[in-house]
């Protein structure tokens, strides 16, 4: 990766973070609206599919939840464009972990598109990665930001930032 390419990959994330801190209708719809509740249900359902695909090592299903050119930023591991690198890492690690993201620990923000339709969503939350058979799930907890976009009637992750890694009790 060229030294200057970092800024080109990171610019969308700066815009995302600005929107998260400016409470205007340009960035997000007002919480509590009916469409906001439907959006929350949709994104949390997609998030559950992501967790199922990850735990079941269903690589094609996992891949299908991301845009082909998704940008991924993992603190400590770096940046990647495209989901293939992440899927390869999952395969190499032997699919020995699962991902849990408590619904109560997720915030969903609508991103309006053309003509007022909701074409995007910002998901901010925490997730825990642990052994497949661990009860309860204790391992590595991270915070994350996922930018979802409606593509052809289905939701896809276009940007994912994972940061603030911490071992949980019992890890």
C-alpha positions, 0 to 999 in steps of 0.5 A: 500500500502506498504511504499516501493511500491511507488518507484516501481509505480513511477519509470516509471514516472521518466523515462517518465519525463527524456524522456520529457527533453532529445531531442533524438530519443530514447525518441521521434520522431522529431516534424513536420514529417508526422507520428508525425502529424498523431500521434497527430490526433490519440491521440487528437481523443482519448482524445476527446473520453475520454472527451465525456465519462467523460461528458456523464458518460459512465463508460464502454467507459471511462474504455475502454480508459485505460489499465486494470492496468493503474497507476494513480497519482493525486496530493492531492489524491494519487496513484492508480493502475487500473482504477476501483478506478477512475471509482468508484469516477466518479460514486460516484460524480454523473457525474456532471462535464465535462472535456475540454482539448483545442487541442492547450494546448496539446503536443504529443510526439512519443515513438518508439517501436520495428522496429521503429514503434510508439507504445507509445505516451506522451501527456502533457497538461492542462485540465479543469473540470467544471459543465456540463452546464457551458459556458464557462468551468470554474472550476478546471484547472490541468496539466496532463501527459498521457502515451498512448500505442497502444494495439491491434490496439487501444490506451490506457492510461497506466499512468496518472499524474494529478497535479497543480490544480488551480481554474479558474475565475468563479469557 
